Amino acid sequence: MNFPRSTLLAVIPLWLAGHAVAADSLTDAVHLAAQPTMQEYNIPGMAIAISHKGQQHFFEYGVASLDNRQPVDRHTLFELGSVSKLFTAVLGSYAEASGTLNLTDNASQYLPDLEGSAFDHISLLDLATYTAGGLPLQFPETVTDREQMLDYYRNWKPIYPSGDRRLYSNPSIGLFGHLAAASLSTPFQSLLEQDLFPQLGMQESYVQVPEKQMSRYAWGYRDTTAIRVQPGMLDAEAYGVKSSAADMLSFIEANLNPDTLEPPLRQAISASHRGHYQVGDTTQALGWESYVYPLSLERLQAGNSTVMALEPHTVERFDAPRPADGDLLLNKTGSTNGFGAYVVLLPARDTGLVILANRNYPNAERVRLALQILDALDQDVSTTQ
C-alpha cells in the first residue's frame, strides 16, 4: 500500500477516533501513522518495534542507504543518540546495586583528578539527573582528549546550587557514566558491550560497530548528505550507542519485566525508573522521564521540547526516590545529526515501543507518532501479523 499523503492525513484522525477496525488493524494503524511522517520529513528509513502484552511486532519502512537502497529491517543498526543515556543510567544503578558506588556520594570521590574542584560538592545523582549546577549541553569544541576534559571539569564553576535546576547536559550524565565505570574498574564501553548488553539479551548493539557488522549500519541523512556520528568526549556514555529495533525491543521487555533478570541487574532496571524530582509535568528518573498516563499530546510534546532541553528549569526534588507505581508513561528521545530515536514504556500496561529513523526529525512528531500507535493499542485491537 502507498497512500497519498493527503489521504493519510485525513484518515488518521478518524481511524484513531474509535472507528471499527479490521483484524490486521495494528499493521494498518502503524502504516497510517508512519507513512505521512516519513513523507513530510523525507525520512529514508524507519523501524518500529512494539511489545504489547507479551507479543512482539515489527514494522520496517524504506531504506538504510539511499545509495545502495538496502531495505530497513529489524536488524538494521541505527544511531540512538541520547537514548544511549538509558544504558548509562542502568549501568550506574548496576554499580550501586553491586556496592561499588552510592548515588549520594560526591563525584570527586571516584576520580582523584577532580578533588578540590566544584565536584567535591556535586553528587553522582546530580550528574545523572542534570542538576550539577549548569553544565552545558555539549563540551566546548576545544575539548578533544582526556586531559583537556579533566582540565575542563577542574576549572568549571557552577552557575546554580547543585540539585536546584535541571539543565540537560551530555557532560553531566557522561561524567556520571565515566565515574560509574571507574567504580567497577572497567572501561565504560567494555561494560556495555561485554556485560550489560549480553545480560539484557542484546546481541547487536555497539558503541563502535565491528567491521563485519558495518553492512547493517544505516546511513543517517542531513538534507541529502549521508552522515554518521563522529567520536567525541564521553560519547559512549551520552549518545554513542548503535542498535537495532530487535535489540531495543529486548531492552524494552527487560524494563517491562525486570523480574526475569538476575540481580543486581534486576535492581538496577527498577532503580532507573524511580523519580528524583518534578519539573513541570515531567518526573525525572535515571535516564527515563515519566508522566502520569494517559496524558495529552501537547503535554508530552512540551516535556520533549527544545525549551526543556536547552533552558534551565527549577526542580521540585523529592525527599526520597519515588517508585514508578501506577499508570505511567516513561520515555526518552535521542538524536544525532543524521538519526532520530524514541523509546516509550507503559509498564502497567505491559507495553513498550521504539521508533528508529535515519533522519533527525522533530521530537514533537516522534511523540505524535508514538501516541497514535498507543491509541490504537488502547482500543484492544487484534495484533495478529
C-alpha positions as CSV (number, residue, x, y, z in Angstrom):
1,M,0.0,0.0,0.0
2,N,1.2,3.5,-0.8
3,F,-1.5,6.1,0.1
4,P,-1.3,9.7,-1.0
5,R,-0.2,11.9,2.0
6,S,-3.4,14.0,1.8
7,T,-5.5,10.8,2.1
8,L,-3.4,9.5,5.1
9,L,-3.7,12.8,7.0
10,A,-7.4,12.8,6.5
11,V,-7.9,9.2,7.5
12,I,-5.7,9.0,10.6
13,P,-7.7,11.2,13.0
14,L,-11.0,9.4,12.0
15,W,-9.4,6.0,12.4
16,L,-8.0,6.8,15.8
17,A,-11.2,8.3,17.0
18,G,-12.7,4.9,17.6
19,H,-14.0,3.6,14.3
20,A,-14.3,-0.2,13.7
21,V,-11.0,-1.9,12.9
22,A,-10.1,-4.9,10.9
23,A,-8.2,-8.0,12.0
24,D,-4.8,-6.5,10.9
25,S,-5.6,-3.1,12.4
26,L,-2.3,-2.7,14.2
27,T,-0.5,-3.1,11.0
28,D,-2.8,-0.6,9.4
29,A,-2.5,1.8,12.3
30,V,1.3,1.8,12.3
31,H,1.3,2.2,8.5
32,L,-1.2,5.1,8.6
33,A,0.8,6.8,11.3
34,A,4.3,6.2,9.9
35,Q,3.8,7.0,6.2
36,P,2.9,10.7,6.4
37,T,5.6,11.3,8.9
38,M,8.2,9.8,6.7
39,Q,6.9,11.7,3.7
40,E,6.7,15.0,5.4
41,Y,10.2,14.9,6.8
42,N,11.8,13.0,3.9
43,I,12.9,10.1,6.2
44,P,14.7,7.4,4.1
45,G,14.1,4.6,6.5
46,M,12.3,3.8,9.8
47,A,12.0,0.7,12.0
48,I,9.2,0.4,14.6
49,A,9.1,-2.3,17.2
50,I,6.3,-2.9,19.7
51,S,5.9,-5.2,22.7
52,H,2.3,-5.5,23.8
53,K,1.2,-7.9,26.5
54,G,4.0,-10.3,25.7
55,Q,3.7,-10.2,21.9
56,Q,6.3,-8.7,19.6
57,H,5.5,-6.7,16.4
58,F,8.0,-5.3,13.9
59,F,7.4,-2.8,11.1
60,E,10.1,-1.7,8.7
61,Y,9.9,1.1,6.1
62,G,12.2,2.5,3.5
63,V,15.9,2.1,3.1
64,A,19.0,2.1,5.3
65,S,21.0,3.8,2.5
66,L,19.9,6.0,-0.4
67,D,23.0,4.9,-2.3
68,N,22.5,1.1,-2.3
69,R,18.8,1.1,-1.5
70,Q,19.3,-1.6,1.2
71,P,15.9,-2.1,2.9
72,V,15.5,-1.4,6.6
73,D,14.8,-4.5,8.7
74,R,14.6,-5.3,12.4
75,H,18.4,-5.9,12.4
76,T,19.4,-2.6,10.8
77,L,21.7,-0.6,13.1
78,F,20.6,3.0,13.9
79,E,22.3,5.6,16.0
80,L,20.4,6.1,19.3
81,G,21.7,9.5,20.2
82,S,20.6,10.3,23.8
83,V,18.6,7.1,24.1
84,S,22.1,5.8,24.9
85,K,21.7,7.6,28.3
86,L,19.3,4.9,29.4
87,F,22.1,2.4,29.4
88,T,24.3,4.8,31.3
89,A,21.6,5.1,33.9
90,V,21.2,1.3,34.2
91,L,25.0,0.9,34.4
92,G,25.2,3.5,37.2
93,S,22.3,1.8,39.1
94,Y,24.0,-1.6,38.5
95,A,27.2,-0.2,40.1
96,E,25.2,0.9,43.1
97,A,23.4,-2.4,43.4
98,S,26.8,-4.1,43.2
99,G,28.0,-2.0,46.1
100,T,30.7,-0.1,44.2
101,L,29.1,3.4,44.5
102,N,26.4,5.3,46.2
103,L,24.4,7.9,44.2
104,T,24.6,10.4,47.1
105,D,28.4,10.3,47.1
106,N,30.3,13.3,45.8
107,A,31.6,12.9,42.3
108,S,35.2,13.7,43.1
109,Q,35.3,10.7,45.4
110,Y,35.5,8.5,42.3
111,L,38.1,10.5,40.4
112,P,41.1,11.9,42.3
113,D,41.8,14.4,39.4
114,L,38.6,16.2,40.5
115,E,39.5,16.7,44.1
116,G,39.5,20.3,45.1
117,S,37.1,21.2,42.3
118,A,33.3,22.0,42.4
119,F,32.7,18.3,42.2
120,D,33.6,17.9,45.8
121,H,30.1,19.2,46.4
122,I,28.2,17.7,43.5
123,S,26.7,14.2,43.9
124,L,26.6,11.4,41.4
125,L,22.8,11.8,41.4
126,D,23.2,15.5,40.5
127,L,25.3,14.4,37.5
128,A,22.9,11.7,36.5
129,T,19.8,14.0,36.6
130,Y,21.3,17.1,35.0
131,T,21.3,19.2,38.3
132,A,25.0,19.6,38.8
133,G,24.7,23.4,38.6
134,G,24.6,24.3,34.9
135,L,26.9,22.0,32.9
136,P,26.2,22.8,29.3
137,L,24.6,20.7,26.6
138,Q,27.9,19.8,25.0
139,F,31.6,20.1,25.7
140,P,33.4,23.0,24.2
141,E,34.9,22.2,20.8
142,T,38.4,22.6,22.2
143,V,37.9,19.6,24.5
144,T,39.2,16.7,22.4
145,D,41.1,14.4,24.7
146,R,41.0,13.1,28.3
147,E,43.5,15.7,29.8
148,Q,41.5,18.6,28.2
149,M,38.3,17.0,29.6
150,L,39.8,16.8,33.1
151,D,41.0,20.4,32.8
152,Y,37.5,21.5,31.8
153,Y,35.9,19.8,34.7
154,R,38.5,21.1,37.2
155,N,38.0,24.7,36.1
156,W,34.3,24.6,35.6
157,K,32.3,26.8,38.0
158,P,28.6,26.1,38.8
159,I,26.0,28.7,37.9
160,Y,23.4,27.3,40.2
161,P,23.4,25.4,43.5
162,S,23.7,21.7,42.9
163,G,20.3,19.9,42.9
164,D,18.5,23.2,42.2
165,R,17.9,23.4,38.5
166,R,17.8,21.0,35.6
167,L,19.9,21.8,32.5
168,Y,20.1,18.9,30.1
169,S,23.7,18.1,29.6
170,N,25.9,15.5,27.9
171,P,29.0,16.4,30.1
172,S,26.8,15.9,33.2
173,I,25.4,12.4,32.6
174,G,28.6,11.5,30.6
175,L,30.7,12.1,33.7
176,F,28.3,10.0,35.7
177,G,28.7,7.1,33.4
178,H,32.5,7.6,33.4
179,L,32.6,7.5,37.2
180,A,30.3,4.5,37.4
181,A,32.6,2.6,35.2
182,A,35.6,3.7,37.3
183,S,33.9,2.3,40.4
184,L,33.6,-1.1,38.6
185,S,37.3,-0.8,37.4
186,T,36.3,-1.5,33.8
187,P,36.1,0.8,30.8
188,F,32.6,2.0,30.1
189,Q,32.4,0.6,26.5
190,S,33.6,-2.8,27.7
191,L,30.9,-2.8,30.5
192,L,28.2,-2.1,27.9
193,E,29.3,-4.5,25.2
194,Q,30.7,-7.4,27.2
195,D,28.5,-7.3,30.3
196,L,25.3,-5.2,30.2
197,F,24.1,-5.8,26.6
198,P,24.5,-9.6,26.9
199,Q,22.6,-9.7,30.2
200,L,19.8,-7.8,28.5
201,G,19.7,-10.2,25.6
202,M,21.1,-7.5,23.2
203,Q,23.3,-9.2,20.6
204,E,23.6,-6.4,18.0
205,S,24.3,-3.2,19.9
206,Y,27.6,-1.4,19.9
207,V,29.5,1.8,20.7
208,Q,31.9,1.1,17.8
209,V,30.3,-1.1,15.2
210,P,32.5,-4.0,14.3
211,E,33.8,-4.2,10.7
212,K,31.8,-7.4,10.0
213,Q,28.6,-5.6,11.0
214,M,29.1,-2.4,9.0
215,S,26.9,-3.6,6.2
216,R,23.9,-3.4,8.6
217,Y,24.8,0.1,9.9
218,A,22.4,2.6,8.3
219,W,23.5,5.9,6.9
220,G,21.9,8.9,8.5
221,Y,20.9,11.9,6.4
222,R,21.1,15.6,6.9
223,D,19.4,17.2,3.9
224,T,20.8,14.9,1.1
225,T,24.2,14.3,2.8
226,A,24.9,10.8,4.2
227,I,26.5,11.1,7.6
228,R,27.3,9.1,10.7
229,V,28.2,10.3,14.2
230,Q,31.9,11.0,14.9
231,P,33.7,10.1,18.1
232,G,33.6,12.7,20.9
233,M,34.4,13.0,24.6
234,L,32.3,10.7,26.7
235,D,30.3,9.8,23.6
236,A,29.6,6.2,24.7
237,E,28.1,7.4,27.9
238,A,26.0,10.2,26.4
239,Y,25.0,9.5,22.8
240,G,27.2,6.9,21.2
241,V,25.2,3.6,21.1
242,K,24.1,2.0,17.8
243,S,21.4,-0.6,18.0
244,S,18.6,-2.4,16.1
245,A,14.8,-2.5,16.6
246,A,15.2,-6.1,17.6
247,D,17.7,-5.4,20.3
248,M,15.9,-2.3,21.6
249,L,12.8,-4.5,21.9
250,S,14.8,-6.8,24.1
251,F,15.7,-3.8,26.2
252,I,12.1,-2.7,26.4
253,E,11.0,-6.1,27.6
254,A,13.7,-6.2,30.2
255,N,12.3,-2.9,31.5
256,L,8.7,-4.2,31.4
257,N,9.6,-7.4,33.2
258,P,12.7,-6.9,35.2
259,D,11.8,-9.8,37.5
260,T,13.1,-12.1,34.7
261,L,16.7,-10.7,35.2
262,E,19.3,-11.8,37.7
263,P,20.3,-9.4,40.5
264,P,21.9,-6.9,40.6
265,L,20.6,-6.0,37.1
266,R,17.0,-6.6,38.2
267,Q,17.6,-4.0,40.9
268,A,19.3,-1.6,38.5
269,I,16.5,-1.6,36.0
270,S,13.9,-1.0,38.7
271,A,16.0,1.8,40.2
272,S,16.3,3.5,36.9
273,H,12.5,4.0,36.8
274,R,12.3,5.8,40.2
275,G,11.7,9.5,40.1
276,H,14.0,12.0,41.8
277,Y,12.3,15.3,41.2
278,Q,9.5,17.0,39.4
279,V,9.9,19.7,36.7
280,G,6.5,20.7,35.2
281,D,4.6,17.6,34.2
282,T,7.8,15.6,34.0
283,T,9.2,13.3,36.7
284,Q,13.0,12.9,36.1
285,A,14.2,9.4,36.7
286,L,17.6,8.0,35.8
287,G,17.7,8.4,32.0
288,W,13.9,8.0,31.8
289,E,11.5,10.9,32.0
290,S,8.0,9.8,33.2
291,Y,4.4,11.1,33.2
292,V,1.1,10.1,34.6
293,Y,-0.7,8.3,31.8
294,P,-2.9,8.9,29.8
295,L,-1.8,12.5,29.0
296,S,-2.4,14.9,26.2
297,L,-0.2,15.1,23.1
298,E,0.6,18.7,24.0
299,R,1.9,17.9,27.5
300,L,4.1,15.1,26.2
301,Q,5.4,17.2,23.4
302,A,6.2,20.0,25.9
303,G,8.2,17.6,28.0
304,N,10.3,16.6,24.9
305,S,10.6,20.2,23.6
306,T,13.6,22.3,22.7
307,V,12.8,24.6,25.6
308,M,13.0,21.6,28.0
309,A,16.3,20.5,26.5
310,L,18.1,23.9,26.2
311,E,16.8,26.0,29.1
312,P,17.3,25.7,32.9
313,H,14.3,24.7,34.9
314,T,13.8,24.9,38.7
315,V,13.1,21.4,40.1
316,E,11.0,20.1,43.0
317,R,13.2,17.4,44.5
318,F,11.6,14.5,46.3
319,D,12.6,13.6,49.8
320,A,13.3,10.1,48.7
321,P,13.3,8.4,45.3
322,R,9.7,7.9,44.1
323,P,8.7,4.4,43.0
324,A,7.4,4.1,39.4
325,D,3.9,3.0,40.6
326,G,0.6,3.4,38.9
327,D,-0.2,4.0,35.2
328,L,2.9,5.9,33.9
329,L,4.5,6.6,30.6
330,L,8.3,6.6,30.6
331,N,10.1,7.9,27.6
332,K,13.4,9.1,26.1
333,T,14.3,10.8,22.8
334,G,17.6,10.7,21.2
335,S,19.2,12.3,18.1
336,T,22.4,12.6,16.2
337,N,22.9,14.8,13.2
338,G,21.5,12.1,10.9
339,F,19.3,9.9,13.2
340,G,16.2,10.2,15.4
341,A,15.1,7.7,18.1
342,Y,12.3,7.5,20.6
343,V,11.5,4.9,23.2
344,V,8.3,4.6,25.3
345,L,7.3,2.3,28.2
346,L,3.9,1.8,29.7
347,P,4.8,-0.7,32.5
348,A,1.3,-1.0,34.0
349,R,0.0,-1.9,30.5
350,D,2.9,-4.3,29.7
351,T,3.5,-2.2,26.6
352,G,6.5,-0.5,25.0
353,L,7.7,0.7,21.7
354,V,10.7,2.0,19.9
355,I,10.9,4.2,16.8
356,L,14.2,4.4,14.9
357,A,14.8,6.6,11.9
358,N,17.8,7.6,9.8
359,R,17.0,11.3,9.8
360,N,16.8,13.7,12.8
361,Y,13.2,14.8,12.6
362,P,11.3,16.9,15.3
363,N,10.7,15.3,18.7
364,A,7.1,16.6,18.5
365,E,6.5,14.3,15.6
366,R,8.1,11.3,17.2
367,V,5.8,11.9,20.2
368,R,2.8,12.2,17.9
369,L,3.6,9.1,16.0
370,A,4.1,7.1,19.3
371,L,0.8,8.3,20.8
372,Q,-1.1,7.4,17.6
373,I,0.2,3.8,17.9
374,L,-0.5,3.6,21.6
375,D,-4.0,4.9,21.0
376,A,-4.6,2.1,18.5
377,L,-3.3,-0.5,21.1
378,D,-5.6,1.0,23.7
379,Q,-8.6,0.1,21.6
380,D,-7.8,-3.6,22.2
381,V,-7.4,-4.3,18.5
382,S,-6.2,-7.6,17.2
383,T,-2.4,-7.6,16.9
384,T,-2.1,-10.5,14.6
385,Q,0.6,-10.1,12.0
